Amino acid sequence: MKKVLFALMSMAVVMFTSCSKDDDNNGDNTESNVLATQDVNNGETLELDGGYVLNGTLSVKDGGTLNIAAGTEIVANEGFGKYIIVEQGGKINVKGTAALPVKMIGKEEKAGYWGGLIINGYGLVSGTNDPAVTANVGLTEVNSNLPYGGTIENDNSGSITYLILGQTGAKSSANVEHNGLTLNAVGSGTKIENIYVYQGADDAVEFFGGSVSVTNFLSVDSDDDMFDFTQGYTGTLTNAYGIWTSAHTSSEKDPRGVEADGNLDGEFPNHLHQSNFTIANMTIFHENSGTGTTAPWDAMQDAIKIRRGATAIITNAFVKSLGTIQDGVDLSDGNGTAADGTNISVKFEVATLDRAINLASTSATVTENAANSGCSTSIFDWTGFGF
């Protein structure tokens, strides 16, 4: 029977009860534990048997550690308040393997069914242009009572490997919604690799500042952006594959492969510590052959959008589409262009590409390279996704 380890000393509001497997959507388990709203506060380990149903907000507090064993399945009930968050000073250790990944999924196969996973760190975020202010702070989108950001660039929020996130992106309003994986000021001391996010109602992953590096990330059928960077992110994303399958359409007005801002929402162009990040080996695959004249959209707006003071170094990028992509690479919008240091190497294989490259007024460099191969699909054999 699968096991999950929760490192904690006390829980604020917690309930562990058994459910039949008919109720919890975990076919291999004879019973499941219901995780209601609870706090992970300390380092004592509690071991539980069975699958798990998330029926509230699971919060890892400062000093707490949440360890999740290989093969564990956490199935979330429906709702905006059903999510897992690691607060500043807390840690999460997801110990999946290729054979036994950890799963955090919705009870029903419906995009936006539950929240997702959020990690808040003490890393750097863009902020005031006053040099005397050393620690800039952001507020978590889905709970403004929870801060992130600070001065610890190598902050350590734990380790995540072989994790599947499905049906994420619940929203409380049009402007407040979960991503699959939200990384708020997560420091470079955190390890994140082998991640699969599918059927999410917003972004598959969004980096709000911080310097954590992520390796081997598969995004399938995100409703908005595959890979989103903002608020001073300075890490590296290596081996990234984003795909919209032929059956997928987006309800968002501006769905993209990559979206990057130097600062939060482009409203603070004079702030210190703008985004300056790297992507190595990336494929953006728009499999839908539609043209996207009405919502929901069949077309992709931008494969790669770098803007608002962000600097991006992107190597070995491959953009392919069976339908329409409006802009292959777009380095401008109404709130500012990409920084001049941006350098992108990309190959296009697109049925209809309205505009391959839009440099606007920036002096950034975009080079088309027919030798680019993008990200290898074999990296993601463990997910079971059929390319």
C-alpha positions as CSV (number, residue, x, y, z in Angstrom):
1,M,0.0,0.0,0.0
2,K,1.3,3.5,-0.9
3,K,2.6,5.6,1.9
4,V,2.9,9.4,2.4
5,L,5.0,11.0,5.1
6,F,3.9,14.1,6.7
7,A,6.5,15.9,8.8
8,L,4.7,17.8,11.5
9,M,4.3,18.4,15.2
10,S,0.8,19.9,15.3
11,M,-2.1,20.5,13.0
12,A,-4.5,23.4,13.1
13,V,-7.6,21.7,11.8
14,V,-7.1,18.2,10.6
15,M,-9.2,15.2,9.8
16,F,-8.1,11.7,8.8
17,T,-10.9,9.3,7.9
18,S,-11.2,6.4,5.5
19,C,-13.0,6.5,2.2
20,S,-13.8,3.7,-0.1
21,K,-11.9,3.7,-3.4
22,D,-15.2,4.4,-5.2
23,D,-15.2,7.8,-3.5
24,D,-11.6,8.8,-3.9
25,N,-10.7,8.0,-7.5
26,N,-7.6,6.0,-6.5
27,G,-8.1,2.6,-8.2
28,D,-5.2,0.8,-6.5
29,N,-6.1,1.7,-2.9
30,T,-8.7,0.1,-0.6
31,E,-9.0,3.2,1.5
32,S,-8.0,6.9,1.5
33,N,-7.4,9.6,4.1
34,V,-9.2,12.9,3.9
35,L,-6.9,15.9,4.3
36,A,-9.0,18.8,5.4
37,T,-7.6,22.2,6.1
38,Q,-4.4,21.7,8.1
39,D,-1.1,23.1,9.0
40,V,2.3,21.3,8.9
41,N,4.2,23.0,11.6
42,N,7.2,21.0,12.7
43,G,9.6,18.2,12.0
44,E,8.0,15.2,13.6
45,T,7.0,12.5,11.0
46,L,3.6,11.0,10.9
47,E,3.2,8.1,8.5
48,L,-0.2,7.4,6.9
49,D,-1.4,4.5,4.7
50,G,-3.6,4.6,1.7
51,G,-4.4,7.2,-1.0
52,Y,-5.4,10.8,0.0
53,V,-8.3,13.1,-0.8
54,L,-7.5,16.8,-0.4
55,N,-10.6,18.6,0.9
56,G,-9.1,21.9,2.0
57,T,-5.8,23.9,2.1
58,L,-2.7,22.0,3.2
59,S,-0.2,24.7,4.4
60,V,3.4,23.9,5.2
61,K,4.4,26.5,7.8
62,D,7.7,28.1,8.6
63,G,9.8,25.3,10.1
64,G,7.5,22.5,8.8
65,T,8.5,19.8,6.3
66,L,6.1,17.8,4.1
67,N,7.7,14.6,2.8
68,I,5.7,12.7,0.1
69,A,6.8,9.1,-0.7
70,A,7.1,7.7,-4.2
71,G,3.8,6.5,-5.7
72,T,1.6,8.6,-3.5
73,E,-1.6,9.9,-5.0
74,I,-3.4,13.0,-3.6
75,V,-6.8,13.5,-5.2
76,A,-8.4,16.9,-4.7
77,N,-12.0,17.7,-4.3
78,E,-13.4,20.6,-6.3
79,G,-12.8,24.2,-5.3
80,F,-10.6,27.2,-5.2
81,G,-9.6,26.5,-1.6
82,K,-8.3,23.0,-2.3
83,Y,-4.6,23.5,-2.8
84,I,-1.1,22.8,-1.2
85,I,1.1,25.7,-0.2
86,V,4.6,25.8,1.2
87,E,5.0,29.0,3.1
88,Q,8.2,30.9,3.6
89,G,10.5,28.8,5.8
90,G,8.7,25.6,5.0
91,K,9.9,22.7,2.9
92,I,8.4,20.1,0.7
93,N,10.2,16.9,-0.4
94,V,8.4,15.1,-3.2
95,K,10.2,11.8,-3.6
96,G,8.8,10.3,-6.8
97,T,10.6,8.1,-9.2
98,A,10.2,7.4,-12.9
99,A,8.4,4.1,-12.0
100,L,6.4,5.6,-9.1
101,P,5.8,9.3,-9.6
102,V,3.8,11.4,-7.1
103,K,0.4,12.5,-8.3
104,M,-1.6,15.6,-7.3
105,I,-4.7,15.5,-9.4
106,G,-8.4,16.5,-9.5
107,K,-11.1,14.0,-8.6
108,E,-12.6,14.7,-12.0
109,E,-10.8,15.2,-15.3
110,K,-11.8,18.8,-15.7
111,A,-9.4,21.8,-16.1
112,G,-9.6,24.2,-13.2
113,Y,-11.1,21.6,-10.8
114,W,-8.8,22.4,-7.9
115,G,-6.0,24.8,-7.1
116,G,-2.5,23.5,-7.4
117,L,0.9,23.6,-5.7
118,I,2.4,26.9,-4.5
119,I,5.9,27.4,-3.0
120,N,6.8,30.7,-1.3
121,G,10.5,31.4,-0.7
122,Y,12.8,34.2,0.5
123,G,14.5,34.7,-2.9
124,L,14.8,38.0,-4.7
125,V,11.9,39.7,-6.5
126,S,11.8,42.9,-8.4
127,G,10.8,45.9,-6.3
128,T,11.4,49.5,-5.3
129,N,14.2,51.4,-7.1
130,D,15.4,52.6,-3.7
131,P,18.8,51.0,-3.1
132,A,18.3,51.3,0.7
133,V,15.5,48.8,0.5
134,T,17.1,45.4,0.3
135,A,14.2,43.0,0.8
136,N,11.3,43.4,-1.6
137,V,8.1,41.4,-0.9
138,G,5.3,40.1,-3.0
139,L,1.9,38.8,-1.9
140,T,0.5,35.4,-3.0
141,E,-2.1,35.8,-5.7
142,V,-4.6,33.4,-4.2
143,N,-4.1,34.5,-0.6
144,S,-2.7,38.1,-0.1
145,N,-2.0,37.3,3.6
146,L,0.9,35.1,2.6
147,P,4.1,37.0,1.6
148,Y,7.1,35.9,-0.5
149,G,10.4,37.4,-1.3
150,G,13.5,38.6,0.6
151,T,17.3,38.6,0.2
152,I,18.2,34.9,0.3
153,E,19.1,34.0,-3.3
154,N,20.0,30.4,-2.4
155,D,17.0,29.8,-0.2
156,N,16.0,26.2,0.1
157,S,12.3,25.1,0.0
158,G,13.1,21.4,-0.4
159,S,13.2,19.0,-3.3
160,I,10.7,17.9,-5.9
161,T,11.3,15.1,-8.4
162,Y,8.9,13.1,-10.6
163,L,5.6,15.0,-9.9
164,I,2.4,15.0,-11.9
165,L,-0.1,17.8,-11.5
166,G,-3.5,17.6,-13.2
167,Q,-6.7,19.5,-13.5
168,T,-5.3,22.6,-11.7
169,G,-6.2,26.3,-12.1
170,A,-9.3,26.9,-10.0
171,K,-10.3,30.6,-9.8
172,S,-12.1,32.9,-7.5
173,S,-12.5,35.6,-10.1
174,A,-11.3,36.3,-13.6
175,N,-8.1,37.8,-12.2
176,V,-7.4,35.5,-9.3
177,E,-6.6,31.9,-10.3
178,H,-4.2,29.1,-9.6
179,N,-1.4,27.8,-11.8
180,G,-0.4,24.2,-11.9
181,L,2.9,25.0,-10.2
182,T,3.5,28.5,-8.7
183,L,7.0,29.3,-7.7
184,N,7.1,32.5,-5.7
185,A,10.6,33.8,-4.9
186,V,11.9,30.2,-4.7
187,G,15.6,30.2,-4.2
188,S,18.4,28.3,-6.0
189,G,18.9,25.9,-3.1
190,T,15.6,24.2,-4.1
191,K,15.7,21.2,-6.4
192,I,12.9,20.8,-9.0
193,E,13.1,18.2,-11.8
194,N,10.9,15.9,-13.8
195,I,7.5,17.7,-13.7
196,Y,4.4,17.0,-15.7
197,V,1.5,19.4,-15.7
198,Y,-1.6,18.7,-17.7
199,Q,-5.2,20.0,-18.2
200,G,-4.7,23.2,-16.3
201,A,-7.0,26.2,-16.5
202,D,-4.2,28.8,-16.3
203,D,-0.4,28.6,-16.7
204,A,1.3,25.2,-16.3
205,V,4.1,27.0,-14.3
206,E,4.7,30.6,-13.3
207,F,7.9,31.9,-11.8
208,F,7.4,35.0,-9.6
209,G,11.0,36.1,-9.0
210,G,13.5,33.8,-7.3
211,S,16.4,31.9,-8.9
212,V,15.4,28.3,-8.7
213,S,16.3,26.2,-11.7
214,V,13.9,23.6,-13.1
215,T,14.9,20.6,-15.3
216,N,12.6,18.4,-17.4
217,F,9.2,20.1,-17.5
218,L,6.3,18.8,-19.7
219,S,3.2,21.0,-20.1
220,V,0.2,19.5,-21.8
221,D,-3.0,21.5,-22.7
222,S,-2.6,24.5,-20.4
223,D,-5.4,26.9,-21.0
224,D,-3.1,29.9,-20.9
225,D,0.7,30.0,-20.9
226,M,2.9,27.0,-20.9
227,F,5.9,28.7,-19.2
228,D,5.5,32.1,-17.5
229,F,8.2,34.3,-16.0
230,T,7.8,37.6,-14.1
231,Q,8.9,39.8,-11.2
232,G,12.6,39.4,-11.5
233,Y,13.1,35.6,-12.1
234,T,16.8,34.8,-12.7
235,G,17.0,31.0,-12.9
236,T,17.3,28.4,-15.7
237,L,14.6,26.2,-17.3
238,T,16.3,23.2,-19.0
239,N,14.5,20.7,-21.3
240,A,11.0,22.2,-21.5
241,Y,8.3,20.7,-23.8
242,G,4.9,22.5,-24.1
243,I,2.1,21.0,-26.2
244,W,-1.5,21.9,-27.0
245,T,-2.9,18.7,-28.4
246,S,-5.2,18.6,-31.5
247,A,-8.3,18.5,-29.3
248,H,-7.3,21.5,-27.1
249,T,-8.7,25.0,-27.4
250,S,-8.1,27.9,-25.1
251,S,-10.6,30.2,-23.5
252,E,-7.9,32.8,-22.7
253,K,-7.5,35.9,-24.8
254,D,-3.8,35.6,-25.2
255,P,-2.5,32.0,-24.8
256,R,1.2,31.7,-25.3
257,G,4.1,29.2,-25.2
258,V,6.4,31.5,-23.2
259,E,5.4,34.8,-21.5
260,A,8.0,36.8,-19.7
261,D,7.9,40.2,-17.9
262,G,10.8,41.9,-16.3
263,N,8.7,43.1,-13.4
264,L,5.3,42.4,-12.0
265,D,2.7,43.0,-14.8
266,G,5.0,45.5,-16.4
267,E,3.9,48.3,-14.2
268,F,7.3,48.9,-12.6
269,P,9.9,49.4,-15.3
270,N,12.2,51.3,-13.0
271,H,12.3,48.7,-10.3
272,L,15.5,47.0,-9.4
273,H,16.2,43.3,-10.2
274,Q,14.3,42.7,-13.4
275,S,13.9,39.2,-14.9
276,N,17.1,37.8,-16.5
277,F,16.7,34.1,-17.2
278,T,17.7,31.2,-19.4
279,I,15.8,28.5,-21.3
280,A,17.8,25.7,-22.8
281,N,16.3,23.1,-25.1
282,M,12.6,23.9,-25.6
283,T,9.8,22.8,-27.9
284,I,6.5,24.6,-28.3
285,F,4.1,22.4,-30.3
286,H,0.7,23.8,-31.3
287,E,-1.0,20.6,-32.6
288,N,-4.4,22.2,-33.3
289,S,-4.9,23.0,-36.9
290,G,-7.6,25.7,-36.3
291,T,-7.2,29.4,-37.1
292,G,-8.8,30.9,-34.0
293,T,-11.2,33.5,-35.2
294,T,-13.5,33.3,-32.2
295,A,-13.2,32.2,-28.6
296,P,-12.4,29.5,-27.5
297,W,-9.2,30.1,-29.5
298,D,-7.7,27.5,-31.8
299,A,-4.7,29.7,-32.6
300,M,-1.7,30.5,-30.4
301,Q,-1.1,34.2,-30.0
302,D,2.6,34.1,-29.4
303,A,5.0,31.1,-29.2
304,I,7.6,33.2,-27.4
305,K,6.7,36.6,-25.8
306,I,9.5,38.5,-24.0
307,R,8.6,42.0,-22.9
308,R,8.5,44.7,-20.2
309,G,12.2,44.8,-19.4
310,A,12.9,41.1,-19.3
311,T,16.1,39.6,-20.5
312,A,15.9,36.1,-21.9
313,I,18.7,33.8,-23.2
314,I,16.9,31.0,-25.1
315,T,19.0,28.3,-26.9
316,N,17.9,25.4,-29.1
317,A,14.2,26.4,-29.3
318,F,11.9,24.7,-31.8
319,V,8.4,26.1,-32.5
320,K,6.1,23.9,-34.6
321,S,2.4,24.2,-35.4
322,L,-0.2,22.5,-37.6
323,G,-2.4,25.6,-37.5
324,T,-1.9,29.4,-36.8
325,I,0.5,31.2,-34.6
326,Q,0.2,34.9,-34.8
327,D,3.8,35.8,-33.7
328,G,6.6,33.3,-33.5
329,V,8.8,35.6,-31.3
330,D,7.3,38.9,-30.1
331,L,9.5,41.2,-28.0
332,S,7.1,44.1,-27.4
333,D,3.8,45.2,-26.0
334,G,2.3,48.5,-24.7
335,N,4.2,48.3,-21.4
336,G,7.7,47.9,-22.9
337,T,10.0,45.8,-24.9
338,A,12.5,43.0,-24.0
339,A,15.8,44.1,-22.7
340,D,18.6,44.6,-25.3
341,G,20.5,41.6,-23.9
342,T,17.9,39.1,-25.0
343,N,19.2,36.5,-27.4
344,I,17.1,33.8,-28.9
345,S,17.9,30.9,-31.2
346,V,14.8,29.4,-32.7
347,K,13.5,27.1,-35.5
348,F,10.0,27.5,-37.0
349,E,8.0,24.8,-38.5
350,V,4.6,26.4,-38.6
351,A,1.7,25.9,-41.1
352,T,0.6,29.6,-40.8
353,L,2.9,32.1,-39.1
354,D,1.5,35.6,-39.4
355,R,4.8,37.2,-38.3
356,A,7.9,35.2,-37.4
357,I,9.8,37.9,-35.4
358,N,8.7,41.2,-34.0
359,L,11.7,43.0,-32.5
360,A,9.9,46.4,-32.1
361,S,12.4,49.0,-30.8
362,T,14.6,46.6,-28.9
363,S,18.2,45.7,-29.9
364,A,17.7,42.1,-28.8
365,T,18.9,39.3,-31.1
366,V,16.7,36.6,-32.6
367,T,18.3,34.1,-34.9
368,E,16.5,31.4,-36.9
369,N,18.5,28.2,-36.8
370,A,17.3,25.3,-38.9
371,A,19.6,22.9,-36.9
372,N,17.6,23.4,-33.7
373,S,16.0,20.2,-32.4
374,G,14.3,21.5,-29.3
375,C,13.6,19.2,-26.3
376,S,13.8,15.4,-26.6
377,T,10.5,13.7,-25.9
378,S,12.3,10.6,-24.5
379,I,12.9,12.6,-21.3
380,F,9.2,12.3,-20.5
381,D,8.7,8.6,-21.1
382,W,7.9,8.2,-17.4
383,T,4.8,10.3,-17.8
384,G,3.0,7.9,-20.1
385,F,2.0,10.8,-22.4
386,G,1.9,9.7,-26.0
387,F,3.8,12.2,-28.3
